[in-house]
Amino acid sequence: MEKFKIWWQATRPKTLPAAVVPVLLASALASADGLFNPLAMVLCLFFAVFMQIGTNLANDYLDGIRGTDTPSRIGPQRAVATGQITAAVMRRAAFSTLFLGFCLGLTLIPFGGWWLLLIGVASVAAAWCYTGGLYPLAYNGLGDVFVVLFFGLIATTASYYVQAGVVSSEALLLGLGCGLLINNLLVVNNYRDMEEDTRAGKRTLVVLYGRSFARLQCRISIIIAASVLFFLSMRGAGFWILGGLLPIVAGLFLPSKLKQAKTPADYSRCLILSSRVIIAYGIFVALGILIA
């Protein structure tokens, strides 16, 4: 049971809504267009979850061997850094999870064509290069771009495409809004770890531009996500899609909570708030699309 808890923590469960919500939104949009495919949706969901967990395990391993994560960090303890799981075991777990996710992605080829293989390869490569490789994205201020692109735009549009056979502007816009809200999870993590990342040479946007910038980034992301809903509503998505504004209003409190955060518990509450905003946004927007 203790080992299970360690591995469960290593998957970073608070980040898993980032895998589920884009598929949920895309599937609601496909259903509203009369093109919903339940099998394709389930396969997309498993692919996304495996990619998310694989990225998290790779991050635990790579940050652990680099010395970026230490036992004295403010946030949750990482398994490799604390010696709870050896680096070799974590590396195998990360590779295995990403490989299984890639294999699941291959099952989507009959739904969308062989070009989906490129997305699978790019997703695995980006998951590893997020904190590894010759030019790790998270260490060079590109982690936020990775999250918005892969967990927002690509995840939503690809999930819609394998069901509908086309990429719609609505799917792109929902992917952008969703991706920006998902990225706030990363902003909270980087905000909390700013001092430790600075010492390790990890140049996140928070390290490069400061905590005031990070709070502004949160606000702008939330405002853009809200603007997407207004725009889609005016384009014919209907009134009910604006239900997604309810969790966005709650998300507007995130910057002030970050400014006041001092303890690990404070930052944990910020992460929980970000995660709940993503989940509620996905549910309310999906329901709004289906009702309309």
Disulfide bonds with the S-S distance in Angstrom:
none
